[in-house]
Amino acid sequence: MEDIIQETKNVIGSIIRKPKMSDKLLSRPPFRFLHDTIMAIDAKTNFVQELLEDDEKDSSNIKEKEAKIGFLKKIINFAGICNGEEVDVRANKIVAGAEAENTNVLMQVLGRVSQDTTIDFAAAASLAINGESPGNIPRVGGGEGKEADDDQADAAAKRAQEEEAAAEMERQREEEKRRKRKKEKERLQQQKEEEERRARQAEEQQRAAAEEETKSPGSPGGNAAQETKDSDGNIGGGDFDTSSVDGETATTTQLYDGLIRKPKLSDKLLGKPPFRFLHDIVSNVNASVSIVDGLFEGEELDARQCSTKELKLGYLEKLVSFVSICTGTTVQARPSRIVAGHEAEKNQYAFAKACIDCKEQWTRGNLSVRSCTTCFTRYNTIFFCKRSKCISSRG
């Protein structure tokens, strides 16, 4: 039943808008609904003008059961004549609200024949009024019989072929769009992978250049230029004890204890160190021991001015290379990963090595910082004396 109702909606809905073809009305079409539908179609096509009397065109004039049955018999016969065969539906059943499926079929036949301009509706109306049975469809210009029916069938077949061809073209267009979308997606993915590959390659080249610079005889770094490899495979002539460096937050905090007071080395910040936090550590360490004097310049000296990714990467590349040279070891921390907030453990590893380097350089007297001899001898394990008179004596 659902399929039949949907077909009725498709046929009648393509001709008229009112009355609305609702499921409720089509599941048991009442007489008034059928009458309004037929007259609405007629207003568009004039297909029953010759069939109905003037009073029959107004549903308010058809109230009695017998009048309704007479009207429907005339309509059913007219539909059969225009269709070339009888429509299997009974007028009294329609009035009683029965045979809903057959009533829908009647509505579909009326809708289709109303759109066939080759039918002579006046002749069909005359045959229906005279009680003639369906047979040859009366055609405009007197064409009847099998030849006219064949022409109609050919026209219908042609329309079906055209509709099928149009549907196939639409399907092909959609398929082509789908292929283009897939191809574009694959291209973007390949582009992304290529950019990532180049970024990795650039980082590897930078690390190799830093290692090569560490190995070069004339490179800055003092004893680090005298290359040896320890039992752990670390490069350099520096004999700093980095065995305690493990990349852990607690180790980093312990190593910097007494070296700087700000920024506070909280577990939260060390767990995912932001660039500003790292910059502040380096700046405060340098304020105490001047270990990176001359390494940075211009905008690099102010964390607020290092606002672009390029500036941050340049700053960190210098720092990582500097720590590698000073400690005679290869620092694995990658600037791009640091800026992205990744590899916190490698990040802390690098800064812990930098801390040890600061303390070792101080102990050896390689730093340009002056301090009182008495306090330095006594407090070199915590890096500087906390007594104000000693702090004031530092240059």
NURO-474695 format. One record per atom (N, C-alpha, C): x, y, z. Coordinates in steps of 0.02 Angstrom, whole numbers, plus 50000, padded with zeros to 5 digits. Layout:
N
XYZ;...
This chain:
395
500414994050000;500005000050000;500435006350000;500985006150036;501425012050040;501695013849971;501875008749931;502145010149864;501615013249819;500995010849825;500445013449784;500305020649802;500285022149868;500165029049891;500725033649866;501345031249869;501905035449846;501855036749771;501645031849732;501565032749661;501015037849646;500465037649685;499935042549677;500195049549691;500595050249744;500895056749760;501325059249702;501715054749672;502155056749618;501765059049557;501245055349539;500865056949478;500455063349489;500045063349541;499595069149552;499985075249575;500495074049616;500895079649641;501265083449587;501405080149530;501745083549475;501265088049435;500615087549449;500115091449411;499825097049453;499635095449516;499305100449559;499635100649628;499505105949664;499755106749732;499205105649784;498595107349766;498035106449811;497485102649775;497135098249811;497235096649882;497895092749893;498165093049954;498785089849970;498695082249972;499165078649941;499135071449938;499435068450003;499065068550058;499315066050122;499195058550127;499605055150168;499535047950178;498845046350208;498615050550252;497975049250285;497405049150235;497395054150191;496845054550141;496905049050089;497515047550068;497605042550015;497505035450041;497595034350107;497485027650134;496745025750135;496305030850132;495575029450127;495245035650096;495325036650030;495105042949998;494345044150004;494135049650035;493425051350039;493185054349973;492525054449962;492245056949899;492445064149887;492385068449938;492535075549929;493265076549907;493705072649935;494415072949916;494515071049843;494175065549820;494225063449751;493955068849704;493375071649722;493055076649680;493505082849673;493795085049730;494225090949728;494845089749687;495115083549691;495715081849652;495565081949577;495005078949557;494815078649486;494705085749459;494355090049497;494215096749473;494855101049471;495315099749518;495945103449517;496355101649455;496355095049436;496695092949375;496365095949314;495695096149315;495315098849259;495455106349250;495575109749305;495725116949301;496375118049263;496815113049263;497455113449227;497395110949155;496945105949143;496955102349078;496295102449039;495725104049074;495065103949043;494875096949016;495135091749049;495025085049022;494325082149036;493955084849086;493275082249099;492755087749088;492925093049051;492445098449040;491815095949004;491925091448955;491355088948917;491005083048951;491315080349002;491035074449036;490525076349089;490635081849126;490235083549184;489745089249169;489165088649201;488695094249199;488945099749246;488665105749237;488895111349278;488785110149352;488215107149370;488075106049442;488525100549471;488785096149428;489225090849452;489935093349467;490085099249442;490755102049453;490825105149522;490275105449560;490295108049628;490115102349676;490575100449720;490455094749764;489885095949813;489735102349827;489185103749874;488505101649845;488475100749779;487855098549747;487775090949746;488305087449767;488285080149765;488335077549836;487755076949868;487735074949938;487455067949949;486975066149907;486655059649915;487115054049890;487035048149919;487445042449902;487375040649829;486755040549803;486635038649734;486955043649686;486945050049704;487255055149662;488015054149660;488295052449716;489025051249719;489205045249676;488805039849682;488945033749643;488895035149569;488365039049548;488285040749477;488875044849451;489105049549490;489685053549470;490305049149461;490415044649509;491015040449506;490985035449449;490395032749434;490335028049378;490535031349312;490305037649305;490475041449244;491235042549240;491535044349297;492255045649299;492655039249285;492435033649315;492785027249307;492765024949234;492185025649202;492115023649132;492535028149086;492525034649101;492925039449062;493675037949068;493895036249128;494595034549139;494785028349099;494335023249098;494475017149061;494525018348986;494065022648960;494075024048888;494725027748869;494925032548909;495535036348894;496165031948903;496105026748946;496675022448960;496715016448913;496155014948878;496145009348832;495945002848865;495805002748931;495594996748966;495234998849031;494814994249055;494414995749115;494864996649176;494635001149221;494975002049285;494604997949337;494944993449370;494634988749416;494464992049483;493904995649484;493684998849546;492924999849540;492584999249597;491854999949598;491655006149635;491175009849605;490975016349631;490685015749702;490255010649715;489945009949780;490455008449835;491015004949817;491535003449865;491935009749883;492025014049832;492375020349845;491975024549894;491325025049882;490895029049926;490895026149997;490945019450002;490955016250068;491635016550101;492145019350066;492805019950096;493225013550089;493005008950046;493375002750036;493775003149972;494174997849959;494584997349899;495035003449890;495405005049943;495835011049940;496385010349888;496655004149881;497185003149831;496925004349761;496335001649744;496055002549677;495855009849666;495645013249719;495485020349713;496105024349695;496685022549726;497325025849710;497515024549637;497375018349613;497525016749543;497105021149497;496455022049514;496015026449474;496295033549471;496535036049528;496815042849530;497435043349486;497855038149487;498455038049446;498285038149372;497775034049352;497555033849282;497305040649260;496885043849302;496625050449284;497185055549277;497675055149322;498235059849317;498635058949253;498765052649234;499175051349175;498805053249110;498165051149104;497805052649042;497695060149034;497645063849089;497535071049084;498125074549051;498715071349054;499325074249025;499455072048953;499025067548928;499115064948860;498725069448811;499085073648776;498765078548731;498515075348666;498675068948656;498435065648595;497725062848603;497465062748665;496795060048676;496265065348660;495755063148627;495175067448612;494695066848671;494745071448721;494355070848782;493605071848770;493435075848722;492725076948705;492415070448680;492785066948636;492535060548610;492505055348665;492995055348708;493005050648764;492425052048811;492265058448823;491705060248866;491045057848836;490975058748770;490365056448737;490275048948743;490805045148734;490775037848741;490595035848812;490885039248861;490745037648931;490025039148949;489765044848926;489075046748940;488585041748909;488765039148850;488335034348816;488425027248843;488875026348892;488955019748922;489375014948882;489775017548835;490205013248795;490765010248839;490965004348820;491515001048857;492185003248830;492715002948871;493375004848847;493595000448790;493955003448742;494224999748685;494795003748656;494705005648593;495205009948561;495165016948591;495745019748605;495775026448635;495635031648581;495125035848591;494985041148542;495555046248541;495805047648481;496365052148474;496155058548438;496525063748450;496405070048416;496535069148342;496075071548299;496145070748227;495875064148202;495535060448245;495215054248225;495665048248228;496285048848250;496735043048256;496505038448311;496435031948294;496205027148343;496585020648333;496475016248380;496685009348371;497425008148385;497645002648357;498305000048374;498865004748352;498785007848294;499305012248269;499425018048317;498875021148340;498945026748387;499245024448453;499015018448475;499295015748537;500035014448531;500235011948472;500945010548460;501345017048462;501065022348433;501405028748434;501505031248506;500975030348545;501015032448615;501535028348653;501545021848639;502025017448672;502735019348652;502835021148587;503495023148564;503725029548598;503245034248604;503415040548636;503595039448710;503225035048743;503375033448813;504055030148820;504205025648773;504855022148775;505425027048764;505305031848718;505825036948704;505945041248766;505395043148799;505465047148860;505855043348913;505695036848919;506035032648969;506785032248954;506955031548889;507655031148870;508025037748886;507675043248872;507985049748885;508095050748960;507595048649000;507665049249073;508235044849099;508295038849071;508825034349091;509515037149072;509555040049013;510195043048991;510385048949035;509885052949053;510015058649097;510255056349166;509935050949191;510135048249256;510845045549254;511025042349198;511705039549190;512225045149188;512055050549153;512505056249150;512615059349219;512075059849256;512125062549324;512555058049368;512475051549360;512875046749399;513615047449382;513765048349318;514455049049296;514755055549323;514355060849323;514605067249351;514765066549425;514335063249463;514455062249534;515075057949545;515165052849503;515755048449508;516395052349495;516365056849445;516945060949428;517115065649486;516605068649516;516715072949574;517035069049631;516795062949642;517065058849696;517805057249683;517965055549620;518665054049603;519115060149613;518865066049595;519265072149603;519375073649677;518855072749718;518935073849790;519445069149819;519415062749798;519895057749823;520605059549801;520685061649738;521345063349713;521635069349749;521205074349763;521435080249799;521635078549871;521255074149902;521415071949970;522085068449971;522205064049922;522845060549918;523425065349906;523305070449863;523825075349849;524015079349912;523505081449951;523645085150012;524015080850063;523825074350066;524175069850112;524905068950092;525025068150027;525715067450003;526115073850017;525795079650007;526125085950020;526315086550094;525845084550137;525975084850209;526555080250228;526555074150201;527085069350216;527755071950191;527765075150131;528385077850104;528645083550148;528205087850172;528415093250216;528705090550281;528385085450308;528645082450370;529325079150358;529405075950300;530045072750283;530595077950277;530445083550245;530945088850237;531115091950304;530605092750348;530745095550414;531205090950454;531065084350450;531505079550485;532205079750456;532245080150390;532905080350358;533285086550379;532935092350382;533265098550402;533525098050474;533125095050518;533335094250587;533945089650592;533935084250553;534505079650554;535135083150529;535055087350477;535635090950451;535905095950503;535445099150539;535655103850591;536035100250647;535775094550667;536115090650719;536805088350695;536835086150632;537475083850604;537975089650601;537725095650583;538155101450579;538415103250648;537965102750699;538175104250768;538705099350791;538615092950774;539105087850794;539775089050759;539725090950695;540335092150657;540705098150685;540325103250705;540635109250735;540975107450800;540655102950839;540955100750902;541615097050890;541655093250834;542255089350819;542815093650789;542635099450761;543135103550726;543655106150774;544325105950757;544865108150802;544795115450822;544565119850778;544555126950794;543895129250823;543445124750840;542775126850863;542815129350934;542355134250951;542345136751020;542115131251066;542365131351127;542155126151175;542745123751213;543325126751202;543905125151243;544105117951236;544155114551293;544375107651294;543895102951258;543285105351245;542795101051210;543025099551140;543485103551113;543715102551044;544195096751039;544485094651096;544935088851095;544515082651101;544375079551043;543845074551039;544065067851065;543655065251110;543705058251132;542995055851140;542925049451149;542265046751164;542315042851228;541855044151274;541855040551337;541505033851328;541425030351383;541125023651380;540405023851357;540065029651365;539365030251344;539315032651273;539885033951239;539865036151170;539785043651163;539855047551218;539785054751213;540405057751182;540315063251145;540855066451109;541165071851152;541835072951144;542125078951171;542665077751220;543055083251230;543595082951278;543385085351346;542775087951354;542535090151420;542475084251466;542695085151528;542655079651576;542125081051628;541585084551607;541045086051654;540685079651673;540495079251736;540125073251760;539385074251746;539145071151692;538425071551674;538055065151690;538355060951731;538035054551746;537385055451783;537315061051819;536695062051858;536125064751815;536275066651752;535765069451708;535335063851680;534685064051696;534245058751673;533605061251642;533525067851636;532915070651606;532325070951652;532405069251716;531855069351763;531765076351793;531145077951810;530975084551838;531345085751904;531365080751946;531695081552012;532435083052004;532755079751956;533475080951944;533595088051920;533185090451874;533255097251849;533185102351905;532665101251947;532555105852004;533155105952051;533425100052065;533985099552112;534615102952084;534745101952020;535335104851990;535315112551988;534715115351979;534655122551976;534555125852044;534505121752096;534425124452164;535045128552182;534955134752199;535505139152216;535805142852157;535625140752095;535885144052036;535465150052017;534795149052017;534335154552003;533755154252052;533455159952063;532875160152107;532225160552066;532265163752008;531685164351964;531895162351894;531435159551854;530745157851873;530715151651918;530165150851953;530095145051997;530035138751954;530425133651971;530435127451932;529905122751959;529285124051940;528725119851962;528675113651919;528365108451948;528285102151910;527855103351848;527365107851854;526905109151798;527295112151739;527705117151752;528085120351699;528615115751670;528955111851714;529465107351690;529175101351653;528545099851668;528215094151634;528105095551560;527995101951542;527905103951472;528155111051466;528825112051466;529105118851470;528925123251411;528595128951423;528455133751368;529085137651351;529095140651293;529685144251270;529855150051317;529365153851339;529495159551383;529845157351448;529625151651474;529915148851535;530655147051524;530805143951467;531495142151452;531925148351442;531645153351407;532005159551396;532175162951462;531695162951508;531805166151573;532355162551612;532375155851607;532905151951642;533585153951615;533655154051548;534305155851518;534505162851537;534025167551534;534175174551549;534405175351621;534065171951668;534245172551739;534905169051754;535035163351722;535695160151731;536245164751705;536125167751646;536635172151618;536735178351661;536205180651694;536275186451739;536735184851797;536755178351816;537175176251872;537885174751850;537985171351793;538645168851775;538885170951706;538485174751668;538685177451602;538935171951556;538635166051558;538885160551518;538705161151444;538155164651427;537955165151357;538025172351331;538445176351363;538555183051337;538815182751266;538505186651222;538705186851152;538395181551109;538055176751140;537735171351100;537095173851066;536715177951103;536095180451076;536145187951065;535725190451020;535735197551005;535055199850981;534955206450984;534345209450958;533725206850992;533245204750952;532595202450977;532665196251021;533195192451011;533285186251049;533395187551124;533595193551141;533735195151211;533095196351251;532545197451217;531905198851251;531395193551230;531155189751280;530685184251265;530045186951232;529845192951251;529225195651223;529295197151148;529905198551125;530005200051055;530115193651013;530245188151047;530295181751011;529605178751002;529215182150962;528505180350956;528355175650899;528805175250850;528685170850793;529035164150802;528785159350766;529075152550771;529795152550747;529945156650695;530625156750668;531125159350720;530925164750756;531375167450806;531495162550863;530955159150884;531015154250938;531475148450918;531375146050855;531795140550831;532525142650827;532655148750802;533345151250798;533675151750866;533295154250914;533545154850983;533745147951011;533275143151004;533385136551033;533935132750996;533995133650930;534525130350893;535215132650918;535275139250929;535905141850957;536045138751025;535525138451067;535605136051136;535815128751137;535465124551098;535615117451097;536325116251071;536515119851017;537195119150990;537715121351041;537575126851077;538035129551127;538145124451183;537595121451208;537655116551262;538045110451239;537925108251176;538285102551149;539035103851147;539215109851125;539925111651120;540245112051188;539895115351236;540185116351302;540255109851341;539795105251332;539815099051370;540175093451334;540305094551269;540645089351230;540205083351218;539545084351222;539075078751209;538555081051160;538225076251129;537695077851082;537035078451119;536735084351117;536075085451149;535535083651099;535115078951117;534625076351070;533985080551066;533915085551108;533305089651106;533255093251039;532655092951009;532535096050944;532135102450952;532385108150928;532045114650937;531305114550915;531165111350858;530475111350834;530025107750882;530265102450914;529855098650961;529775102451027;530305106251045;530255110351106;529725115651098;529735119151040;529235124351027;528535121551026;528465115351002;527815112050999;527595109351067;528035109751118;527855107451184;527955100051194;528375096951151;528505089751156;529215088551183;529355082251195;530015079951216;530265083751278;529825084251329;530015087751390;530615084551423;530665077851418;531225074451451;531895076351419;531925076551352;532535078551317;532685085951331;532155089851336;532225097051351;532565097951419;532305094451470;532595094951537;533315092151537;533435087051496;534105084151492;534605089451469;534405093251418;534845098451391;534975103851443;534455106051478;534535111351526;534915109051589;534855102651605;535245100051661;535985100051644;536145098151581;536845098351559;537115105451559;536685110251538;536885117251538;537045119551609;536635117251657;536745119051727;537425116451752;537565110051737;538205107051757;538775110751725;538695112551661;539215116251626;539365122851661;538825126451681;538905132851715;539325131851779;539145126951818;539495125751881;540225123651870;540315119351819;540995117151805;541435122851780;541155127051736;541535132651710;541705137551767;541245138451812;541365142851869;541945140051911;541895133451926;542395130351968;543085130951937;543125130351870;543775130651836;544025137851828;543595142651842;543795149551834;543755151951763;543365148451721;543315150351651;542805155951639;542385157451690;541865162551682;542145169351700;541825174351671;542075181151681;541765184451742;541465180451786;541135183251845;541625183451903;541615188851940;542055189551998;541655188252061;541945185152111;541605183952175;542125184052230;541895184852291;542375185252346;542685178352357;543345178152367;543715171752372;543475167652430;543365170652486;543165166952546;542505163452535;542005167252511;541335164352502;541325159352445;541705160552391;541705155752336;541985149152359;542525149252398;542825143052423;542345139252467;541965143052504;541515139852552;540865137452520;540625141252472;539945139852446;539945137852373;540505135552345;540495133852274;540025128152257;539845124052306;539385118452293;538665120952280;538495126752304;537835129452290;537875135252241;538485136352214;538595140952159;538705148152179;538335150852226;538505157452250;538275158252322;538595162852356;538435164152426;537815168352430;537365166552475;536725170052480;536765176152527;537345177152558;537405182952601;537475189252559;537125194452578;537075200352536;537755203552522;538215203352570;538855206652559;539255203052505;539155196352501;539515192652449;539205193752381;538545193952381;538185195152317;538385201852289;538445206752333;538615213552310;539315213952284;539745209052303;540435209352280;540525206252212;539995202952186;540065199852120;540035205052065;540445204152013;540475208951958;539935207651908;
